[in-house]
Amino acid sequence: MQLGMVGLGKMGANMTRRLIRGGHQLVVSDLSADAVKRLAAEGAAGSSGLEDLIAKLKPPRAVWVMVPAGAPTEQTVQKLAQHMQSGDAIIDGGNSYFKDDVRRATQFKSKGIHYLDVGTSGGVWGLERGYCMMIGGPKEAVQRLDPIFKTLAPGRGEIPRTSGREKLAGTAEEGYLHCGPSGAGHFVKMVHNGIEYGIMQAYAEGFDIFKNATSKDLPEDIRYDLNLPDIAEVWRRGSVISSWLLDLTAIALAENPTLSEYEGYVQDSGEGRWTIQAAIEEAVPVDVLSAALFARFRSREQHTFAEKMLSAMRQQFGGHIEAGAAKKSA
């Protein structure tokens, strides 16, 4: 299947590679000409800009946008829509606010352009592991683009089937799901990221307790000099709290048990805030999720081992560089 890919950053480039490996034809665009050249050397068709990209696609076209949420996404999808026609599809695979998706879908519907919002999780590991996708938009467009989603998704792999799942149809077991109409995909991904904040905070705080178990303020007979990499590793094997985030934590601790390369300055990318806003609108108590978000705010003022853990996990799954580290390298 033919697809345009706009944005060749960490995820966009690897998604392009996975699709090429799956036999799809990719036309790519990026603000960096070097990024376009790299993917062209790997089998994609390069383009000089959005208009050129659209011209190289055959109707009905489909263009996947993987640029930062907010103004960059807004500008990109609006420019694409100016040059696309009825039956074409724009896919926003970033982390846009779901209410923006509803607005754009309504706007583009008048031109007959399908707008899909696809919450995409997989980070820098997605090229090999695949991407979990939460999709919003019109059913007919989602069905037409199913070959794209199926290739990007991880598939069933070796994960045991959920008991009773054999009686249910759908694509959830493959790692992608049509969640509902416009905005539903990013709404589900928004809450996914809010939950992610909470899980990460729980691991981080737990390991902070381990780190401080040697405190001189404790009685000597209950001071413990614990091996944090080994604790993370043993929890990976048979523990009820094992997870991919724990796997990544184990990697970070094995590389450097003190996490000395991290300052503990933990960014939030927006979804955590939006999750709390949605909870307020729905009058749903979210004690853990809100506390996890506020802990990230606090990390920008003081840095504990827990915050270094959060920074380490963010870099492991998404390649996110600390703001402080980025400033130092600039």
N, C-alpha and C positions, 0 to 999 in steps of 0.2 A: 504494500500500500504506500502511496505517496503522502508525505507530510512535510510541512515547513516547521522549522525550529528556530525561534527567535530567543537569543540569550544562550551563550555558550560558556557559562560559568561552571562551577564544580558539578552541579547537578545537570544542567542543560547539556553539557558536553558528554557526560556519561550516559545520559538517556539517549542521546543521538547515537552513541556507539552501540548501545544495547539494541536499538532498533535496526541499525545497519546489520548487525550480526544476525538479527532475526529475519533478514531478507527484505526489509522495507527500503524505500527510496526517500532519502532525506535531502531537503534543500535548506541551507542554514544561513543565518544572519546574526551579526553581532557588531557592537560598536568597535570592537577590536578586529582589524583586518587580519592580524596574526592568528587569532582564534579561528577565524573562518578558514584560513589556509591550512591550519592543523587538521581540522575536520575534513576538509576537502581531500587532503592527502590520505585520509582513512576511508574514503569512499563516499562522502557526502558531496552534493553539488553546492558550490559556494554562490553567494550573491553579494551584490554591492550595496544593498539596502532593502528596505521593506517592499518598495514597488517592484524591484527586480526579483525579489523572492516570490511575490505573488504572480508575476508574469511567468515564472518558471514552473508553476503548479498548474495542473489540469483540473478544470471544474468537475465535480464540486470540490473545492479546495478545503484543506484543513490546516490551520496554523497553530502550533503550540507555543505559548509565550512563557518563558522562564526568566523573567527579570524581577528585580526587587519590587515588593508590594508598594502601593502608594502611587506617587506621581509617575515613576517610570512605567509601571504597568498601565496606568490610565492613558498616558501619552501614546504608548505602543498600540494598545487595542483600538484606540480612537483612530489612529492613522491607518491601521490595517482595515478597519471597517470602511474607511473612505474609498478604498480600492477593491473591496470584495463585493460579491453579488449574491443574489438569492440562492440558497442551498449550500453556501460556504459555511464553514464553522471556525470559530475562534475558541481556543482552549486556553484558559488561564490556569497554569499548573503551579503558580506561586502561592503565597500565603495572604491573599487579599481578604479584606473584610467582607463577610457574606452579604451585607446590605448593599455594598458597591456592586456585587455580582447581579443582584436583583435589578438594580437601576440600569446596568449596562445591558442585561438581557432584554429588558423592556424596550430600551432605546433601539437595539439592533434588530429586534423582531419586526419592526416596521419595514426594514429592508429585506426581510426574509433570511437574515444571517443568524445562524444558531450560535449561541454563546454557552460554553460549558465551563464550569468551575471544577477543577480537579485538585483536591487536597492531596499532596504527594509526600509520602514519608519514605525515607530510605537513605538520605544523606549521601555521604561520599562512598558508602559501601554498596549503593544500589546497582552499580554496573554488574556486579557478580551476584548479589543477593536478590536483586529485583526491587521493585517499588510497590509499596502498599498505596492504593489509590481510592479516594473517596470522591465520587463523581456526582455533580449536580447539573441539571439541564434537561432539554427535551429528549424523550425516550428514543425517537427516531434517529437523532444525531448520535446518541450514545451507542445505539445498535450498529450504526454504520461504521463507527470508529472502534468497534470491539477488537479487531485484529491488532490495533495499536496498543490498547490497554492490556490485552492478553500477553503480548510480547514483553511489555514493560513489567508486568506483574511477576512475582516470584513463583507462582504456581503452587500446587499442593506440597511439593517437596517431600520431606521425610516426616513432617509433622503428623502425629496420629490424628485420625478423624475424631471430631467431637461426637460423643455418644448421642445417637438419634439424628445426627446430621445427614445420614444417608437417605433419610426420608424427605429432605428438603432440597429444593432446586436453587439455582442461582450461581453467581460467580464469587461469592464471598470466600469460599475455600481456595480459590485461585489467587486471592490477594487484591481483588478490586471489586467495587460495589457501586451500583447506581443508587445513590441515597435518596434521590427525590428531585424536585424541580430546581430551578435556578437558585443558587445560594446554599442548597442543602449540602453539597460536597464540602465547601469551605466551612460551613457551620460545624460539620462533624469533625473536620480536621482542626478547627479552632479548639473544640473541647478536648480532642486528642492531645493537643499541645498543652492545654491547661492541666490535664492529668499528668502529662510528662513532667511538668514543673513539680508537681506534688511527689511523684515517685523519686525523681532526682533529689529533691530536698530531703526525703526520708533516708535515702542511702547516705547522703552527705552528712546529715546530722548524726546518724549512727556511727559512721567512721570517725567523726569528730570526737565522739565519746571514747572510742578506742584510742585515738591519738592522745587524748588527755588523761588516759588511765595511769600515766606515770607521774601525775601531778604531785608535787611535794606537799600540797595541802591535804592529801589523802593519808590515812594511816598506812604505815609501811607495809603491813601484811596484806593490804588489798590494792597495792600498786601493781599494775601489770604492764610489762613491756611487750606489747602484742605485735605479731607479724601481720601487718595489714594486707600485703599481697596474698598471703596464704589464706587469710580469712575470706577474702573476696573469691579466691579460687575454690575453697571447700564449699562455699555457699552456691557456687555454680552447679554443684553435682548433687542433685537430689533434694535440694532445699526448696521449701515452699515459696521463698522469695527470689528464686532464680529468674533471670530475665536477660534480654539482650543488653539493656542498660547496665546490668551487673557484669555481663561479659566485657563490655567496654571499660567499666571501672577496673576490672581485673587487669586489662591490658595496660591502662594508664599507671596503675600501681606497680605492675611488674617492671615497667620502664623506669619508674622513679618513685619509690615508696614515700618520699617526702613531698612530692609534687612541687619541688622548689622552683620549677620554671613557670609556675602560675602565680599570679598576684591574688587571685580570688575576686576579680572584678567581673561580675556576672551580668551580661546583657539580657534583655528580654526583647523578643522580636515582634511583640504586639498581640499575638494570639492569647497570651495569658490575661492581658488586660481586657480583651474583648470577651473572653470567657466569663470573667467576673461581671462585666457589664450585662451580658446575657442573663446571668444568674440573678442579677438585681431586677432586670425587667420581668423575669419569671417568678421572682420571690422565692428562689431556691437557695437554701443555706449551703455555702461552699467554704467551710472553715479551713480545710487543708489547702485547697487551691489558692485561696486569697492569701493565706500565710506564706505559701511558697513564693508568690509574686512579690509580697512585701519584703521577703528575705533577699530577693534579688536587688530590690531598691537599696536595702541596707548595705549590701555588699560593696556598693560604690563609695561607702564612707569608711568601712572597716573590714578587714579581711581575715577570716578564720580558716581553719583547715577545711571546714565544711564547704566554704565558698571556693577554695581551690579544687575540691572534689567536683563541684558543679562545673567549673571552668574546664576541668579535665574531661568530663563526660561530654560537654558540648563540643569540644574539639574532636573527640574520638568519633562521635556519630555524624557530625555535620561539618567538620573542618573549620568551626568558628574560632577565630582568633580573638583573644581578649582585647578590649578597647585600649587598655593601658599598654599592652605589648605592641599594638598597631601604631600607637602614637610614638613609641620609642624607636620603631623601625623607620618611621617616616622621615 
